[in-house]
Amino acid sequence: MDISVVIPLYNEEESLPELFAWIQRVMDKNGFSYEVIFVNDGSTDRSWQVIEELAAKHEEAKGIKFRRNYGKSPALFCGFEKAQGDVVITMDADLQDSPDEIPELYRMIKKDGYDLVSGYKKKRYDPLSKTLPTKLFNATARAVSGIKNLHDFNCGLKAYRKDVIKNIEVYGEMHRYIPYLAKNAGFGKIGEKVVHHQARKYGVTKFGLNRFVNGYLDLISLWFLSKFGVKPMHIFGFLGSLMFIFGFLAVVGVGVHKLYAMYSGQPYILVTDSPYFYLALTTMILGTQLFLAGFLGEMIARNSTERNKYQVEKELF
């Protein structure tokens, strides 16, 4: 099969027939063999009934129904598990992503050799309250991930080589960082294509401003896990040792200062009356706790079933 189109959705009953018909026209025109996997993320409208009707009429239409709303990342994860196409396309169900982009995305994967191609909605039809935070968010994501050529990490329209989606795990709300996940898994050829962005035709957006806060927290988590996920002692042990040594030297300094004052006849106070003593002691305690956190993290990582899971592309033996 040439293409699998994975479409996560929540309460998009009006747009589904039009979207499927549009995809169907594009696929038939280009002679692609394909499947369209709708992942119904706990919709409360008639979305699932519409998917059932489409599946009854067209063998290419398939569906997954969640019992409740889990989020976009779980929907993509389940869709990726079922996808059989050599190239997997993801798009939103609200008709803001154009299926006319599919042939070129497919060509960039198959002919140009990209592992992943992300859409870039250069001209958007969103309000300023959404576009400005988006620009700041993407600038931060580029800096942290090191993927400098992507301008729109959160664009729902993306194309993947099948190997990519079968070797990454999308969880929580990490759908925003699939290019980063792919890079960490060893798929480094990541491209971008300027795509057409259309104004929403039906319904309202399902995402609020809280997604930007959650997005930054997820980015920090992903960066930390990619750097220190299998070697937590390198960060916690280092910081703990540094704090303990600094606190110990400070305590020694307080003691030496008292001894010097005593033997030189200068006025002095008890070590325990000095606020610097307690600051130094607190630093030593915090350093010890950080070191122990790193040690416990190492023990957990050593016993993890994922500790020796590596991305092997080919073998000759």
C-alpha positions in Angstrom: 0.0 0.0 0.0 1.3 3.4 -0.9 -0.3 5.8 1.7 -2.0 5.6 5.0 -3.8 8.8 6.1 -4.2 9.0 9.9 -6.8 11.6 11.0 -7.4 12.2 14.8 -10.7 13.9 15.4 -13.0 15.2 18.1 -16.5 16.4 17.3 -16.0 17.0 13.5 -19.1 15.3 12.1 -19.8 18.0 9.5 -16.3 18.0 7.9 -15.7 14.2 7.7 -17.7 13.4 4.5 -16.2 16.4 2.7 -12.7 15.6 3.9 -12.9 11.9 2.8 -14.3 12.8 -0.6 -11.4 15.3 -1.1 -8.8 12.7 -0.1 -10.5 10.2 -2.4 -10.3 12.6 -5.4 -6.6 13.3 -4.8 -5.7 9.6 -4.4 -7.7 8.5 -7.5 -6.2 11.2 -9.6 -2.6 10.2 -8.7 -3.3 6.4 -8.8 -2.3 5.8 -5.1 -3.4 2.7 -3.2 -4.4 4.0 0.2 -6.3 3.8 3.5 -7.8 6.5 5.6 -7.8 5.8 9.3 -10.1 8.0 11.4 -9.4 8.0 15.1 -12.4 9.2 17.0 -11.1 10.6 20.2 -14.3 10.2 22.3 -16.5 12.5 20.3 -19.9 13.4 21.7 -21.5 14.2 18.3 -22.3 11.9 15.4 -18.7 11.6 14.3 -18.5 7.9 14.8 -21.8 7.3 13.0 -20.4 9.2 10.0 -17.2 7.1 10.1 -19.3 3.9 10.1 -21.3 5.1 7.1 -18.1 6.0 5.2 -16.5 2.6 6.1 -19.7 0.8 4.9 -19.5 2.5 1.5 -15.7 2.6 1.0 -13.2 -0.1 1.8 -10.4 2.5 2.2 -12.2 4.2 5.1 -11.3 2.7 8.5 -12.0 3.8 12.1 -10.8 3.6 15.7 -13.2 4.7 18.4 -12.0 5.7 21.9 -14.4 5.3 24.9 -13.5 8.8 26.1 -11.4 11.7 25.1 -7.7 10.9 25.6 -6.0 13.5 23.4 -4.3 13.8 20.1 -1.1 11.9 21.0 -2.9 8.7 22.0 -5.0 9.0 18.8 -1.9 9.3 16.7 -0.2 6.4 18.5 -3.2 4.0 17.9 -3.4 5.2 14.3 0.3 4.6 13.7 0.0 1.1 15.1 -2.7 0.2 12.5 -1.1 2.1 9.5 0.2 -0.2 6.7 1.2 2.4 4.0 4.8 2.9 2.9 4.2 6.6 3.6 2.0 7.8 6.5 0.3 11.2 6.3 -1.3 12.9 9.3 -3.8 15.7 9.0 -6.4 17.4 11.1 -10.1 16.7 10.5 -11.3 20.3 10.4 -10.5 20.9 6.7 -7.8 23.4 7.6 -5.2 21.0 6.1 -5.4 20.5 2.3 -5.3 16.9 0.9 -3.9 18.5 -2.3 -0.6 18.6 -0.5 -0.4 14.8 -0.3 1.2 14.0 -3.7 4.2 16.3 -3.1 4.6 15.1 0.5 4.7 11.5 -0.8 7.2 12.5 -3.5 9.5 14.1 -0.9 9.5 10.9 1.2 9.9 8.4 -1.6 12.0 10.4 -4.1 13.9 12.9 -2.1 14.6 10.4 0.7 13.3 12.3 3.7 12.4 10.4 6.8 9.8 13.0 7.8 8.4 16.1 6.2 6.5 18.7 8.3 4.1 21.2 6.9 4.7 24.9 7.3 1.6 27.1 7.4 3.4 30.2 6.4 0.2 32.2 5.8 -2.3 31.5 8.6 -5.9 32.4 9.0 -5.8 32.3 12.8 -6.2 35.3 15.2 -3.2 37.2 16.4 -3.7 35.8 19.9 -2.8 32.4 18.5 -0.2 33.2 15.9 2.2 35.2 18.2 2.4 32.5 20.9 2.9 30.0 18.1 5.9 31.8 16.7 7.5 32.1 20.2 6.8 28.4 20.8 8.3 27.3 17.5 11.4 29.4 18.1 12.0 27.8 21.5 11.4 24.3 20.0 14.0 24.9 17.3 16.6 26.1 19.8 16.0 23.2 22.2 15.6 20.4 19.6 18.4 21.6 17.3 16.1 21.1 14.3 16.7 24.5 12.8 14.9 24.1 9.5 11.4 23.6 10.9 9.1 26.7 11.4 5.9 24.9 12.5 6.4 22.0 14.8 2.7 21.8 15.6 1.4 21.6 12.1 -0.9 18.6 11.9 -0.1 18.0 8.2 3.0 15.8 8.2 4.4 12.8 6.1 6.5 10.0 7.5 8.4 7.1 6.2 6.7 3.9 7.6 9.9 3.0 9.6 9.6 6.3 11.5 6.2 5.8 13.0 6.9 2.2 13.8 10.0 3.2 15.9 8.8 6.1 17.9 6.3 6.3 20.8 3.9 9.2 20.8 2.5 9.7 24.3 1.1 12.3 26.7 1.0 15.4 24.5 4.2 14.8 22.6 2.5 15.0 19.2 3.9 18.5 19.0 7.4 17.1 19.1 7.2 14.2 16.7 10.1 15.6 14.7 12.2 15.7 17.9 11.2 12.2 18.8 12.2 11.0 15.3 15.5 12.8 15.5 16.2 11.1 18.9 15.4 7.8 17.3 18.0 8.3 14.6 15.9 9.6 11.8 17.8 12.7 11.0 16.6 13.6 7.5 13.8 16.0 8.4 12.3 18.4 5.8 9.7 21.0 5.6 7.1 22.0 3.0 5.1 25.2 2.8 1.4 24.1 2.8 -1.8 25.9 2.3 -3.8 26.8 5.4 -7.5 27.2 5.1 -9.9 28.9 7.5 -12.0 26.6 9.6 -15.3 25.8 7.9 -17.2 24.0 10.6 -17.3 24.1 14.3 -14.8 25.7 16.7 -11.2 24.9 17.7 -10.7 22.3 20.3 -7.4 23.8 21.7 -7.0 26.6 24.2 -4.1 28.7 25.3 -3.2 26.2 28.0 -1.6 24.1 25.2 1.3 26.5 25.0 2.0 26.1 28.7 1.8 22.3 28.4 3.9 22.5 25.3 6.8 24.1 27.0 6.6 21.7 29.9 6.6 18.8 27.5 9.6 20.2 25.6 11.6 20.5 28.8 10.6 16.9 29.7 11.6 15.6 26.3 14.9 17.5 26.3 15.8 16.2 29.8 14.9 12.6 28.9 16.8 12.7 25.6 19.9 14.0 27.5 19.8 12.2 30.8 17.0 9.6 30.5 19.4 6.6 30.7 22.1 8.4 32.7 20.4 10.4 35.5 23.6 10.3 37.6 25.3 12.5 35.1 23.1 15.5 36.0 21.9 14.8 39.6 25.2 13.3 40.8 27.2 16.2 39.3 24.9 18.9 40.7 24.7 17.1 44.1 28.5 16.7 44.3 29.0 20.3 43.3 26.6 21.6 46.0 28.0 19.3 48.7 31.6 20.4 48.0 30.6 24.1 47.9 28.7 23.7 51.2 31.6 21.8 52.8 34.1 24.5 51.8 31.7 27.1 53.2 31.5 25.3 56.5 35.3 25.0 56.6 35.5 28.7 55.8 33.2 29.6 58.7 35.3 27.5 61.1 38.7 28.9 59.8 37.3 32.5 60.2 36.4 31.8 63.8 39.8 30.2 64.6 41.6 33.1 63.0 39.5 35.6 65.1 40.2 33.7 68.3 44.0 33.5 67.9 44.3 37.1 66.7 42.3 38.5 69.6 39.4 39.8 67.5 35.8 39.5 68.6 34.1 36.3 67.4 30.8 34.5 67.6 29.9 30.8 67.9 29.8 28.9 64.6 26.2 28.0 65.2 25.3 31.7 65.6 26.5 32.4 62.1 23.8 32.4 59.3 26.4 31.3 56.8 26.9 28.1 58.8 23.2 27.1 58.2 23.3 28.2 54.6 26.3 26.0 54.1 24.7 23.1 56.0 21.5 23.4 53.9 23.6 23.3 50.7 25.4 20.1 51.8 22.0 18.5 52.7 20.5 19.5 49.3 23.6 18.2 47.5 23.4 14.9 49.3 19.7 14.6 48.3 20.5 15.4 44.7 23.2 12.8 44.7 20.9 10.2 46.1 18.2 11.1 43.5 20.8 10.4 40.8 21.8 7.1 42.4 18.2 6.0 42.7 17.6 7.1 39.1 20.5 5.0 38.0 19.2 1.9 39.8 15.7 2.4 38.1 17.3 2.9 34.7 19.5 -0.2 35.1 16.4 -2.3 35.8 14.4 -0.8 32.9 13.4 -3.0 30.1 14.2 -0.1 27.7 17.8 0.3 28.9 19.3 -1.6 25.9 16.7 -0.7 23.3 18.6 0.8 20.3 17.5 1.7 16.8 19.3 -0.8 14.5 18.8 0.1 10.9 20.6 -2.9 9.2 22.5 -6.0 10.2 25.1 -8.1 8.5 26.2 -11.2 10.3 
